[in-house]
Amino acid sequence: MDISNKKYDEMVKKASPPSPVLKNCLWAFGVGGAICCLGELLFKLYGMFGMDTVETRTMVSVTLIVIAAILTGIGIFDKIAKHAGAGTVVPITGFANSVVAPALEHKSEGFVMGTGANIFKVSGPVIAYGIFASTVFGLVYYIVQKVMT
């Protein structure tokens, strides 16, 4: 099957109509902002219980992860993400979703070969390359600091 680039471009344009960029950006901004506001509210709430800053930050992260995991498990997170896009993916809630969703999808295959083998299918590369990048940048920072002093 030999088709020209022009014909292929026409087929692509017909199959994928343009997305409403402004609307998508507004949804992402609104939902992402709402998640951040929830995080700030939790920070203030945990602070009122007498936790120090480090404990409070940890509890906020854990709480947002648990909420996202529960919403993923009951099927609500995907409905929110369908409209909010990056607004749910960029905050820590997106990470929770990227761990829970594959685990649920493959649970019928068993704990080891299903859930265990697939739980980090999406988030695993992010973790691996994140650790690698942070190590490289840390070494570069260390070397620059030693050279500058």
HELIX and SHEET records of a PDB file:
HELIX    1   1 ASN A    5  ALA A   15  1                                  11    
HELIX    2   2 VAL A   21  MET A   48  1                                  28    
HELIX    3   3 THR A   53  GLY A   73  1                                  21    
HELIX    4   4 ILE A   76  ALA A   84  1                                   9    
HELIX    5   5 ALA A   86  VAL A   89  1                                   4    
HELIX    6   6 ILE A   92  GLU A  105  1                                  14    
HELIX    7   7 LYS A  107  GLU A  109  5                                   3    
HELIX    8   8 PHE A  111  GLY A  116  3                                   6    
HELIX    9   9 ALA A  117  ASN A  118  1                                   2    
HELIX   10  10 SER A  123  MET A  148  1                                  26    
END                                                                             
